[in-house]
Amino acid sequence: MAHTAHGAPGTHTLPGIRALSGFWAGPALLAVVYGLWAAANHRGGGPITGGNVLFGVVAGIAFGALYVAVRGVAPALPRELRATAWAAFAGVSFGFLYSLTDASVLRSVGMAGAVAASVFAVTFYRFYTRE
């Protein structure tokens, strides 16, 4: 009757709750870190203000929403488009953060392009070798 054994006393978890909480834990943590990083870059060493906090929250929410969208859509794409989607997401995310440091537009685009190209190379290699 081992198949009818219950878990530890006091643990009543519904099936799938752990999987669901694991799905949202990563994007939530990444969104918080991204929002804090964006807010820190935006204030440029000045005092923390309400507008700065709001900027960080909005940037974090936008990043998290885009991350969940790419994570949901990418598995259905062929490997070339999947790598392109992740590269575009990483390039735009990094480029936005880099532009907040008062760098020139040309430098921000160049750095974002370098990050996107690197992410494309790594993800394409990974997807190509795992299929």
C-alpha positions as CSV (number, residue, x, y, z in Angstrom):
1,M,0.0,0.0,0.0
2,A,2.9,2.3,-0.5
3,H,1.1,4.0,-3.4
4,T,-1.5,5.4,-1.0
5,A,1.1,6.9,1.4
6,H,0.5,10.6,2.1
7,G,3.1,13.3,2.4
8,A,4.4,14.7,5.6
9,P,1.7,15.8,8.1
10,G,0.5,19.3,7.6
11,T,1.5,19.5,3.9
12,H,-1.5,19.9,1.7
13,T,-0.2,21.1,-1.7
14,L,-2.4,21.0,-4.7
15,P,-1.0,19.3,-7.7
16,G,0.7,21.8,-10.1
17,I,1.2,24.6,-7.5
18,R,4.9,24.0,-7.2
19,A,5.2,24.0,-11.0
20,L,3.2,27.2,-11.2
21,S,5.2,29.0,-8.5
22,G,8.4,27.8,-10.2
23,F,7.3,29.3,-13.5
24,W,6.7,32.8,-12.0
25,A,9.6,32.8,-9.6
26,G,12.3,33.3,-12.3
27,P,10.5,36.1,-14.3
28,A,9.6,37.9,-11.1
29,L,13.2,37.9,-9.8
30,L,14.5,39.0,-13.1
31,A,12.0,41.8,-13.3
32,V,12.8,43.1,-9.9
33,V,16.6,43.1,-10.6
34,Y,16.0,44.8,-14.0
35,G,13.7,47.4,-12.4
36,L,16.3,48.2,-9.7
37,W,19.1,48.4,-12.2
38,A,17.0,50.7,-14.5
39,A,16.1,52.9,-11.5
40,A,19.7,53.1,-10.4
41,N,20.9,54.1,-13.9
42,H,18.1,56.6,-14.3
43,R,18.8,58.5,-11.1
44,G,22.5,58.7,-12.0
45,G,23.8,58.8,-8.4
46,G,21.2,61.4,-7.3
47,P,18.6,61.1,-4.5
48,I,15.9,58.4,-4.7
49,T,12.6,60.1,-5.7
50,G,9.1,58.9,-6.2
51,G,9.4,59.3,-9.9
52,N,12.6,57.3,-9.9
53,V,10.9,54.4,-8.0
54,L,7.9,54.6,-10.4
55,F,10.3,54.4,-13.4
56,G,12.0,51.3,-11.9
57,V,8.6,49.6,-11.3
58,V,7.3,50.3,-14.8
59,A,10.6,49.2,-16.4
60,G,10.6,46.0,-14.3
61,I,7.0,45.2,-15.2
62,A,7.6,45.8,-18.9
63,F,10.7,43.6,-18.8
64,G,8.9,40.9,-17.0
65,A,6.0,40.9,-19.4
66,L,8.2,40.8,-22.4
67,Y,10.3,38.0,-20.9
68,V,7.2,35.9,-20.2
69,A,6.0,36.6,-23.8
70,V,9.3,35.5,-25.4
71,R,9.5,32.5,-23.1
72,G,6.0,31.5,-24.1
73,V,6.3,32.0,-27.8
74,A,9.9,30.9,-28.4
75,P,9.4,27.1,-28.0
76,A,7.0,27.1,-30.9
77,L,9.5,28.8,-33.3
78,P,12.1,27.1,-35.4
79,R,15.7,27.3,-34.0
80,E,16.7,30.3,-36.1
81,L,13.7,32.4,-35.1
82,R,13.9,31.3,-31.5
83,A,17.5,32.4,-31.3
84,T,16.6,35.7,-33.0
85,A,13.8,36.3,-30.6
86,W,16.0,35.8,-27.6
87,A,18.8,37.9,-29.2
88,A,16.4,40.7,-29.9
89,F,15.0,40.6,-26.4
90,A,18.5,40.6,-24.8
91,G,19.7,43.4,-27.1
92,V,16.8,45.7,-26.5
93,S,16.9,45.1,-22.8
94,F,20.6,45.8,-22.6
95,G,20.4,48.7,-25.0
96,F,17.7,50.4,-22.9
97,L,19.8,50.0,-19.7
98,Y,22.9,51.3,-21.5
99,S,21.0,54.3,-22.9
100,L,20.1,55.4,-19.3
101,T,23.8,56.0,-18.6
102,D,23.8,59.1,-20.8
103,A,25.8,57.3,-23.5
104,S,25.4,58.5,-27.1
105,V,22.7,56.8,-29.2
106,L,25.3,55.4,-31.5
107,R,27.2,53.8,-28.7
108,S,24.0,52.4,-27.1
109,V,23.0,50.8,-30.4
110,G,26.4,49.4,-31.0
111,M,26.6,47.9,-27.5
112,A,23.0,46.5,-27.9
113,G,24.0,45.0,-31.3
114,A,27.1,43.4,-29.8
115,V,25.0,41.8,-27.0
116,A,22.3,40.7,-29.4
117,A,24.9,39.1,-31.7
118,S,26.5,37.3,-28.8
119,V,23.2,36.0,-27.5
120,F,22.2,34.9,-31.0
121,A,25.4,32.9,-31.4
122,V,25.2,31.2,-28.1
123,T,21.4,30.4,-28.3
124,F,21.6,29.2,-31.9
125,Y,24.5,26.9,-31.0
126,R,22.6,25.6,-28.1
127,F,19.3,25.0,-30.0
128,Y,21.2,23.5,-33.0
129,T,23.1,21.0,-30.8
130,R,20.1,20.0,-28.6
131,E,17.7,19.1,-31.4
